[in-house]
């Protein structure tokens, strides 16, 4: 009888640990609904950062996001100094 009671307590513990891990990873509340009461669980959560094109610097070859690079004369550069120096030959 004691072993059966311990087994039931173990199962209850596993259930609560599993539920806590799922809630932490998925951000869901009770019953599979989001904890904030917002959109259903099967909709995309948040839009992540937009994917940017990586471009190589014409001087050193370093790849930088297009929004962080400088464009001059049809070439991309990683910094203003490399833009002034121009493309490496």
C-alpha positions, 0 to 999 in steps of 0.5 A: 500500500505504501508503494502504491501511495509513493507511486501516485505521489511520484506521478503527481510530481512528474505531472506538475514538473512537466506542466511547469516546463511547458508553461515556461517554454510556451508561455501558455496558461491553464488549458492551452490558452495564452497566459495573457488572454490574447491570441490562440496558442496556434497563432504566431507569437511575435514577429521577430526581427526582419531578416537582412541581407549581409553584404561584404565590404569592398575594402576588407571583405567583412560581411555586415548587415545592409542597414549598417553598411555604407554605400558609395559608388555602387559598393558597400563598405563596413565603415566610413574609413574603408569608404574613403580608402575605396575598394581594395585592388 
